[in-house]
Amino acid sequence: MLNKVNLDDIRSFVLIAQQGNFTKAAEVLSVSRSHVSRQISALEKQMGVTLLIRTTRTLRLTEAGKQFYQQCEAALGQIDQALLAAVDDTEEVRGKIRINCVGGYLGEEVVSPMVCEFMTHHPGIEVNLEFSSHHIDLISDEFDIAFRMGKLDDAGYVAKRLLSLEMATLASPAYLKCHGLPEHPKDLINHRCITGSIKKWHFQQKNTPSQSYSVQVNGQMESKNGRVLLKAALTGNGIIRVPLIYCQQEVQRGELQHVFNEWTIPNVEFSAIYHRDRYQPQRLRAFINFMKDYFEQIEKKSLKLSP
């Protein structure tokens, strides 16, 4: 009986496990929910194993279902890669690349120009570029590559470090004249702070990096867009902590100034994340190579400009 198991039924099962319910899986497959339900029932009957426990409100994998899902997901991934390898034109860089990136300065002023330049070199390329900062799953969210800040620990993906971003704590002269200059990070609890998603700010003593201090700041304004944070600080609304690359000109012009002299912030890595596949379409290999060269040039220019 096992040799008669339908591969489409297995694909539907894997998709249900990824999506978390029958309805979403049916929408992805453009079929009815009842059709997907019949597929799973047929699969369980042929295997003689219960893969999913279903109630009116919940859906969960059995232990057998978990093992079956993990192995099938990997196997189907290999099949999909084999299909791509068979049909991909290895001589011409063409097709669609789906990219997700943090927004604001990094997305609009750094990644976007890089993507546009790559497209001028390869007219057969189509790009879907989306800006967001939430955690994504490259497979279920259907992206080829993502750009993110911070430490990345998912062993299932390749994380290529592109830039080491110098961080800064800044405020406008008008704000500091009105509210005073904090001497220690702990003083921030008595100040107006403008935050992104991170509200616990970590600092190191400049001359003794082993000496550190973390403070939970109170944000009078919160936004995940770096440009918004910058505008709020420039208008005297509080203290921000952002990559210095966001506002180098404003600092040079004196419109923003560093809040601390004796305390620094550890650099934050900006990385590209992509699938750890043995096979990659030619368009993605070309984009990754172009991306590496592009950011190497940016880093070299930054080193030359450093005092």
Secondary structure per residue as TSV (DSSP state, phi and psi in degrees):
chain	resnum	aa	ss	phi	psi
A	1	M	-	360.0	-33.1
A	2	L	G	-65.0	-28.2
A	3	N	G	-73.9	-5.1
A	4	K	G	-103.2	4.5
A	5	V	-	-64.3	132.6
A	6	N	-	-82.1	127.7
A	7	L	H	-62.4	-33.5
A	8	D	H	-62.5	-36.3
A	9	D	H	-65.4	-39.8
A	10	I	H	-65.7	-41.8
A	11	R	H	-60.4	-41.7
A	12	S	H	-64.7	-41.3
A	13	F	H	-60.3	-46.3
A	14	V	H	-61.8	-41.7
A	15	L	H	-65.3	-39.7
A	16	I	H	-61.4	-43.5
A	17	A	H	-63.3	-37.5
A	18	Q	H	-71.6	-41.9
A	19	Q	H	-81.7	-25.3
A	20	G	S	91.4	-7.0
A	21	N	S	-162.1	165.2
A	22	F	H	-69.4	-39.0
A	23	T	H	-63.2	-47.4
A	24	K	H	-63.6	-40.5
A	25	A	H	-62.5	-42.2
A	26	A	H	-62.8	-38.6
A	27	E	H	-64.4	-42.1
A	28	V	H	-63.0	-39.5
A	29	L	H	-83.4	-9.8
A	30	S	T	60.0	42.4
A	31	V	S	-130.6	173.7
A	32	S	-	-78.4	157.6
A	33	R	H	-63.2	-36.5
A	34	S	H	-65.7	-34.0
A	35	H	H	-63.8	-44.4
A	36	V	H	-64.3	-40.9
A	37	S	H	-61.5	-41.8
A	38	R	H	-64.3	-37.0
A	39	Q	H	-60.9	-45.4
A	40	I	H	-68.2	-39.8
A	41	S	H	-61.4	-42.7
A	42	A	H	-65.1	-40.0
A	43	L	H	-64.7	-45.8
A	44	E	H	-64.5	-37.1
A	45	K	H	-66.8	-43.8
A	46	Q	H	-67.6	-35.4
A	47	M	H	-82.7	-24.0
A	48	G	T	71.2	30.6
A	49	V	-	-137.9	139.2
A	50	T	-	-86.4	119.4
A	51	L	-	-97.9	-33.0
A	52	L	E	-130.4	140.6
A	53	I	E	-105.4	118.0
A	54	R	E	-116.0	133.5
A	55	T	-	-126.9	-178.3
A	56	T	S	-67.6	-22.1
A	57	R	S	-117.4	-22.8
A	58	T	-	-127.9	158.9
A	59	L	E	-144.4	127.3
A	60	R	E	-145.3	154.2
A	61	L	E	-81.7	141.1
A	62	T	-	-74.9	172.2
A	63	E	H	-60.1	-42.0
A	64	A	H	-64.2	-38.7
A	65	G	H	-63.5	-39.0
A	66	K	H	-62.6	-46.4
A	67	Q	H	-64.8	-43.3
A	68	F	H	-62.3	-42.4
A	69	Y	H	-62.5	-47.9
A	70	Q	H	-59.8	-43.3
A	71	Q	H	-72.9	-38.6
A	72	C	H	-69.8	-38.0
A	73	E	H	-60.3	-44.6
A	74	A	H	-65.0	-42.9
A	75	A	H	-66.1	-42.6
A	76	L	H	-66.3	-33.9
A	77	G	H	-62.0	-40.1
A	78	Q	H	-67.2	-38.2
A	79	I	H	-63.7	-45.5
A	80	D	H	-61.2	-40.7
A	81	Q	H	-65.4	-37.8
A	82	A	H	-64.1	-40.0
A	83	L	H	-64.6	-43.2
A	84	L	H	-62.3	-42.0
A	85	A	H	-63.0	-34.4
A	86	A	H	-72.5	-33.4
A	87	V	H	-103.1	-13.8
A	88	D	S	-70.9	137.3
A	89	D	-	-83.3	106.8
A	90	T	S	-74.9	-11.8
A	91	E	S	-90.8	-27.9
A	92	E	S	-120.4	134.0
A	93	V	-	-86.4	107.5
A	94	R	-	-153.3	167.1
A	95	G	E	106.9	-178.0
A	96	K	E	-97.4	138.0
A	97	I	E	-117.8	125.7
A	98	R	E	-102.2	119.4
A	99	I	E	-123.1	137.2
A	100	N	E	-120.2	137.0
A	101	C	E	-145.9	151.6
A	102	V	-	-60.7	148.5
A	103	G	-	-87.3	-153.8
A	104	G	H	67.0	-148.6
A	105	Y	H	-60.7	-48.7
A	106	L	I	-61.1	-43.3
A	107	G	I	-70.6	-45.9
A	108	E	I	-83.1	-35.3
A	109	E	I	-103.3	-16.1
A	110	V	I	-114.4	-57.4
A	111	V	I	-74.8	-43.9
A	112	S	H	-58.2	-48.1
A	113	P	H	-60.3	-35.7
A	114	M	H	-63.4	-43.9
A	115	V	H	-63.0	-43.5
A	116	C	H	-63.7	-40.3
A	117	E	H	-65.3	-40.3
A	118	F	H	-60.2	-40.6
A	119	M	H	-66.9	-30.8
A	120	T	H	-68.0	-29.4
A	121	H	H	-78.4	-24.8
A	122	H	-	-133.1	84.2
A	123	P	T	-60.9	-18.8
A	124	G	T	-81.5	1.5
A	125	I	E	-89.4	137.6
A	126	E	E	-114.6	143.2
A	127	V	E	-129.0	135.3
A	128	N	E	-112.9	106.9
A	129	L	E	-110.9	116.0
A	130	E	E	-115.7	141.4
A	131	F	E	-104.8	126.1
A	132	S	-	-164.2	165.2
A	133	S	-	-121.8	-1.2
A	134	H	S	-77.4	162.5
A	135	H	-	-66.5	133.0
A	136	I	-	-123.5	158.1
A	137	D	-	-109.2	116.7
A	138	L	T	-57.7	-34.0
A	139	I	T	-77.3	-57.2
A	140	S	T	-69.8	-30.1
A	141	D	T	-88.5	-2.5
A	142	E	T	60.9	50.5
A	143	F	-	-114.5	148.4
A	144	D	S	-87.1	-33.0
A	145	I	E	-153.1	147.5
A	146	A	E	-134.9	149.6
A	147	F	E	-115.2	125.8
A	148	R	E	-140.9	155.5
A	149	M	E	-98.3	151.7
A	150	G	S	98.0	179.0
A	151	K	-	-75.7	135.1
A	152	L	-	-121.8	124.0
A	153	D	-	-117.6	8.0
A	154	D	-	-79.2	108.9
A	155	A	T	-68.6	-13.7
A	156	G	T	-76.0	-10.7
A	157	Y	E	-124.1	160.9
A	158	V	E	-88.9	130.8
A	159	A	E	-115.7	108.0
A	160	K	E	-98.1	114.2
A	161	R	E	-68.5	129.5
A	162	L	E	-107.8	-42.6
A	163	L	E	-143.9	148.9
A	164	S	E	-105.4	111.2
A	165	L	E	-90.3	123.2
A	166	E	-	-74.7	128.2
A	167	M	E	-98.6	153.4
A	168	A	E	-144.1	146.5
A	169	T	E	-104.7	119.4
A	170	L	E	-134.4	157.0
A	171	A	E	-156.1	163.1
A	172	S	-	-78.7	151.6
A	173	P	H	-56.2	-35.2
A	174	A	H	-64.4	-41.9
A	175	Y	H	-64.0	-46.9
A	176	L	H	-67.7	-32.0
A	177	K	H	-66.3	-36.1
A	178	C	H	-79.7	-40.0
A	179	H	H	-109.4	-8.9
A	180	G	-	89.1	160.8
A	181	L	-	-96.0	118.4
A	182	P	-	-65.3	140.3
A	183	E	S	-94.4	-25.7
A	184	H	S	-138.1	149.5
A	185	P	G	-52.7	-31.4
A	186	K	G	-63.9	-21.0
A	187	D	G	-70.6	-14.8
A	188	L	G	-64.8	-22.8
A	189	I	G	-65.7	-17.3
A	190	N	G	-102.5	11.8
A	191	H	S	-118.1	161.7
A	192	R	-	-81.1	122.2
A	193	C	E	-118.8	147.6
A	194	I	E	-115.1	118.4
A	195	T	E	-120.3	158.7
A	196	G	S	-93.0	-140.7
A	197	S	S	-76.5	-20.3
A	198	I	-	-96.4	121.6
A	199	K	-	-112.8	-4.1
A	200	K	E	-102.6	108.4
A	201	W	E	-97.2	130.1
A	202	H	E	-108.3	135.1
A	203	F	E	-129.5	154.7
A	204	Q	E	-124.2	143.9
A	205	Q	E	-69.3	133.2
A	206	K	S	-56.9	-47.5
A	207	N	S	-90.7	-11.0
A	208	T	-	-136.3	80.3
A	209	P	T	-56.9	-23.0
A	210	S	T	-69.8	-20.3
A	211	Q	-	-86.2	115.1
A	212	S	E	-129.5	163.9
A	213	Y	E	-151.5	134.7
A	214	S	E	-117.0	140.2
A	215	V	E	-135.8	137.6
A	216	Q	E	-89.1	108.7
A	217	V	-	-89.5	156.6
A	218	N	-	-101.7	116.5
A	219	G	E	-93.3	116.7
A	220	Q	E	-74.2	-19.4
A	221	M	E	-143.4	141.2
A	222	E	E	-132.4	131.9
A	223	S	-	-155.7	143.2
A	224	K	S	-89.1	2.5
A	225	N	-	-100.5	120.3
A	226	G	H	-61.8	-33.5
A	227	R	H	-65.2	-37.3
A	228	V	H	-64.9	-43.8
A	229	L	H	-59.1	-43.7
A	230	L	H	-63.5	-45.3
A	231	K	H	-61.1	-41.6
A	232	A	H	-64.1	-40.4
A	233	A	H	-68.6	-40.5
A	234	L	H	-62.8	-30.4
A	235	T	T	-89.3	10.6
A	236	G	T	81.7	22.0
A	237	N	-	-87.9	-5.8
A	238	G	-	154.6	-166.5
A	239	I	E	-102.5	136.2
A	240	I	E	-119.9	157.7
A	241	R	E	-126.8	108.8
A	242	V	E	-141.4	163.4
A	243	P	E	-61.8	135.6
A	244	L	G	-61.2	-25.9
A	245	I	G	-61.0	-24.5
A	246	Y	G	-64.6	-30.8
A	247	C	S	-145.4	36.1
A	248	Q	H	-60.7	-40.7
A	249	Q	H	-66.6	-41.3
A	250	E	H	-63.4	-36.3
A	251	V	H	-68.7	-43.9
A	252	Q	H	-62.4	-34.8
A	253	R	T	-82.1	-5.9
A	254	G	T	82.5	10.3
A	255	E	S	-76.1	-23.2
A	256	L	S	-132.1	148.0
A	257	Q	E	-136.5	153.8
A	258	H	E	-66.7	136.9
A	259	V	S	-80.8	-38.3
A	260	F	-	-116.6	142.2
A	261	N	S	-101.5	-30.9
A	262	E	S	-99.7	-4.9
A	263	W	E	-125.4	135.4
A	264	T	E	-122.5	171.7
A	265	I	-	-117.0	133.2
A	266	P	-	-57.3	142.0
A	267	N	-	-59.8	151.4
A	268	V	E	-115.5	133.9
A	269	E	E	-82.5	141.1
A	270	F	E	-111.1	120.6
A	271	S	E	-130.6	159.1
A	272	A	E	-105.4	137.3
A	273	I	E	-117.6	132.2
A	274	Y	E	-148.6	168.6
A	275	H	E	-63.2	143.4
A	276	R	-	-90.4	74.8
A	277	D	-	-106.1	145.1
A	278	R	S	-70.8	-30.4
A	279	Y	-	-118.1	133.7
A	280	Q	-	-128.2	140.4
A	281	P	-	-57.1	150.9
A	282	Q	H	-55.5	-38.8
A	283	R	H	-61.9	-37.6
A	284	L	H	-76.0	-38.5
A	285	R	H	-61.4	-42.6
A	286	A	H	-64.6	-41.1
A	287	F	H	-66.0	-42.9
A	288	I	H	-63.6	-43.1
A	289	N	H	-64.5	-42.1
A	290	F	H	-63.0	-43.1
A	291	M	H	-60.3	-44.6
A	292	K	H	-60.8	-47.2
A	293	D	H	-63.4	-40.2
A	294	Y	H	-61.8	-46.6
A	295	F	H	-77.1	-26.1
A	296	E	H	-63.5	-39.0
A	297	Q	H	-66.8	-40.3
A	298	I	H	-60.7	-44.8
A	299	E	H	-66.5	-37.1
A	300	K	H	-64.1	-41.7
A	301	K	H	-64.7	-38.8
A	302	S	H	-64.2	-39.6
A	303	L	H	-66.1	-36.7
A	304	K	H	-68.0	-32.9
A	305	L	H	-80.9	-17.0
A	306	S	-	-67.2	142.4
A	307	P	-	-68.3	360.0
